Amino acid sequence: MRVEHIAQSAFMPPEDVPWRPDVENESGMYNGSQLVEFAGRACYQSWSKPNPATATNEGYLGHIMDVGHWSVMEHASVTFYITGVSRSLTHELVRHRHFSYSQLSQRYVDESNTEFITPPLIAENERAASMFYLMTHDAQNAYRTLADMLKEEFPDKPRKEIRQAARAVLPNATETKIVVTGNYRAWWNMLLLRATEAADVEIRELSIMILQQLQDIAPAVFGRFEIFDLADGTKAARLP
């Protein structure tokens, strides 16, 4: 599994607004955390920072979360390129409504040599792992056989139609790649549900990897999550 942070919001304060972020930046361009603060202050035109408790970006965002003013968190977004995960995982991930997704297309990409993601519980047992290997590779062989057969039977059909038919025999364990963009509020909600001990192991592992990067990108927001070790050696996250 690999999670690459590839994009995030940039913010340029309007010149006619008498306020600047409390972070020194010679370029004049700031990140999503400063954008969220600007959006919140714009609601009340509170540019003078009269309250010492909210004068800093960290303090302001902390207050925003405490009072539940979550709508301003929707202005800042982060994008990840996720690879080495199963389609079983992405079936769960795409249920989160407020993300934007661009996923590998099995209609256009030949899956003859795709990888398969072994669930941890299966990987722990030699017999189960051996059976999993045989069954997934049988499915892959069936995919190849079907694709070749359909090419012969329907020589005028586009390749995408051949692949979209043959992919029906591939399992949920088939490896996929996906680009996911979400705003701070959407990532927060996803982490609340998928980084917990009760979540599926694979998507929980993904969530922890995303959380660790989000804590570097926007510590004032995602630093509230606490990552901890479970008895099985995996990790989960919670709010204190």
N, C-alpha and C positions, 0 to 999 in steps of 0.2 A: 504494500500500500504506500502511495506517495501523495502528499498534499503540497502543492506549490502555490504560494501567494503571488498572484500575477498582476493585480490591480487594486487600487483603492481610490476613494474620493480625494480630490484636491480642492482647496478652498482659497479664494482670493478676496479678502475683505473689500467691500466697496469703499472707494476713496472718500465719498461724502458722508460716511458714518463715523462719528467721533469715538471710535473704539478700535482697539487692536488686541489680538490674543496676547496672553502673558508668556508666550514662548518666543525667544529671540530667533529671528529667521530673516537673513539678509535678502533672500530671494523674494520675500513678500507672499510666498505660497505656503499654505498650511494644509493640515490633513483633516480627516473626518471628525475628529474630536472637537477641533476648533469650529468646524462647520455646524456641528450640533449646538455648541454654545451660542454661536451667532443666531441660529434659528430661534433658540429659546429667548435670547435677549430681544430679538426683533419683535416678539409677541408683545412685550411690555415696554419696548424702547428704553431698556435699562442699560444704557451705554456707560454710565459713570461708575459702575461697580460699587454702589453705596454700602453693600453688606460684606464685611471682611470674610465671612464664612463662605461666600460664593464668588469671591474676587478672582480666584484661580480657576483654571479650566477643570482641574480635578474636583475642586469644591463645588463648582457649578453643576457639573455632570452628576456628582453624587446627590445633590439636592434634587435634580431633575428626576432621577430614579426613585428617590425616597418619596416624592410627592406623586409619582405615577404619570408624569408628563411625557409619556413614551412616544408621542407622535413626532417630536423633534428628532428622535433617534432614527427616524426613517429617511432622513436626508443624506446620511453617510452610508456608503456601501463598500464592501470588500469582495473581491473575486478570487476564487481558488480553481486551480486545474487539478483534478483528482484522477489518479490512475491506479491500476492494480486492485480494483474493487470488483465485487460481483454485481451482476444484475439484480440479484436478490436485495443487495444493499440499496441500489438506486431505485428499486421499486418502492422502498420505504422512504427514501430521501425525497422523491418527487411528490410525495403526499404533502409536503410543506408548501403551502400555497404562495407565499410571498417571496419566492426565489425565482431567478431566471436561470434556465437550464439549456445547455447545448451538449447533447450526448452523442457518442459514437453511433453511427447509423449502420445497422446490420444489413440494410438494403444495399448500401453502397460499398461497404467494406467486406472483403472476403474473410470469413471466419474459419477457413480451413486449418489454420495453424494457431488458433487462439489459445490462450492459457485458461486455466480454471482455478478458481479460488476455493481452497479447501477449508471448510468450517473448522474452527479450533477443536470442537468436540470430536469430530471425525479424525482430525490429525493426531489426537492423543491416543488413538487406538489403532494398532497395527492392522488388525483384520478389517476394521471399518475403512481405514485409509486405503488399503489394497483394493477393496471393493469399489470405493469412490473413484479411484484411478481407472479401474477397468470400465466402469459404467460411463464416466465422462468421456473417455476415449472411444468407447463404442458409439456414443452420441456424435462425437466429432467425425468418426468414420461414416456414420449414417448421413451426416450433413454433406460430406464430400461425395458420397455415392449418389445421393439424391440430386445434388447440383449437377454432377456429370450426366446423370440420366435425363434430367430436365433439359439440359443443353442439347442433347441428342434428339429428344422427342420434340422440342420446340426451338429449333435453330433461329427462328426469327424473333424470339422473345428477348427483350432487353435483359442485361445481366442483373439489374436490380430486381426484376420480377422473379428471376431464378433464385436469387439469394433470399428474397423475402419469403419464398415458399420453403426453401431448404432450412431456414433458421428455426422453423417450428420444432425441430427435434433437439435443439440446443437447450441445456438446463439453465436454471437460475444461477448456477455457479460460474457461468461464462464471464470471463473478465471483460470489463468495460472501462471507458474513459469519459469524463464529464467535466464541463466547465460550469461552475455555479457562482452566481452573483446574488448577494443578499444585503439588505441594509442592516444596521446594527440591531434593530428591534427583531428582525427575522432571525438573525443568527442567535440572539439571546433566547428566543422562544425555542428554536431547534435544540440548543444546548440543554435547556431545562428538561426536554423530553428524551433526548438521545444520548446524553452523557451520563445518565444515571445508571445505577447498578441494575435496574430492571430492564434496561434496553438490550437489544440484540448485541452480541459480542462484537461483531464486525463494525456495525454502525457506531457503537460506543467508542471503539478504537479510533475510528475516523473523527468522531466528535472531539475526543481529547486532543488529537493532533491539530484540529482546527482551532480549538480553544487556546492551545499553547501559542499559536501564532497570533490569534486575536489579542491575547494578553500583551504581546509585544507591540501590536499595532495601535491598540486603544486600551491601555492599562486602566485608565480612569473608569472605563465601562466594564470590561471583562475581567479585570483584576478581582472583582468580587467573588468569582467562582473559585472554589477550593478543590484542587485535584488531590486525590488520595488513592492509596493502594488497596486492592481487594485481596482476599485470602488466596485466590487462584493465580495471583501474580499480575493480573490486569489492573487497569486504572479506571476510576470513575470520577465524576465531579459533582459538587453540590454547592448550594449557597449556605453560608454559615447562619 
